[in-house]
Amino acid sequence: MARTTGSDGEKTEAAVREAAVNLIARLGYEAMSMRQLAAEVGVQAAALYRYFPTKEDLLFTLMREHMEGLQQAWSTARPAAADPMSRLAAYVENHIAFHIERRHSTHVSNMELRSLSHERLTQILKMRTAYEKELRAILRDGAEAGVFEIDDTGLTAMALIQMMTGVIVWFRPGERLSVTEVTASYLSMTMRLVGATISHGTARPSGRARDAVAL
C-alpha cells in the first residue's frame, strides 16, 4: 500500500488499521510486530503508540469496529416486513455481502479471539451474541408461525452462521460464481436447512445482494 507520512492524524490512523488487518490476516497477530506495521504505513514505530498504546489495543479496536460495522449493516438492511422468510433472506444476504467485502477483517476477527484478554474477549463475544440473537429470533418466529421446521433454534443458528461466514474461505473474485450467484445458492441452502417451502423467487437475492458484482 502507499506510504503515509502521518501529517494527517485521521488518515494515518485509518492507514494503520488497514495495514494491521492485512498484516495480521497474512502473518498472524503474534507474528506481526509493531515495527513491521510502522514500516508498512511509512511512519516511525513510536508514532503508532499515539493511536494505539498497546498492540492489543489495536487488535481489540479492529475486532470491535468489525462487529460494530456488521451490526450497523444489519440495522440498515433489516426489512420492515415482519414475515420471517423475508427477514431470514435479508439476514443471509447482508451477512454474506458484508463478509465478502471484508475478507481480511473477518479472518482476523475469527482467528485472533484467543489473543484478547479475558475482559476484552468478553466484550467482543457479547457483541457477537447480540448479532446472532437476531438470527435466533427470526428462526424462532418462523417456527412459531409454521413456516420453518426447526428442531433446535440455537444449533440451527450456529450452523447457518458458520456456513455463511465460511464463504470467505473459498470465494475468490473472478472465478466461477459471482457474489450474486453465491448468495442465491446460500439462500436456497438456508431455506432447505430451516425446512421452508421455497416458492418461485424465494431464494433469489434482493436488495444490495441482487445489485452486487464479484469483488
Salt bridges, closest charged atoms under 4 A:
GLU13 OE2 - ARG17 NH1 3.43
ASP57 OD1 - ARG120 NH2 2.43
GLU65 OE1 - ARG17 NE 3.20
GLU68 OE2 - ARG64 NE 3.58
GLU101 OE1 - ARG102 NH1 3.04
GLU134 OE2 - ARG78 NH2 3.17
ASP141 OD2 - ARG87 NH2 3.02
ASP211 OD1 - ARG210 NE 3.96
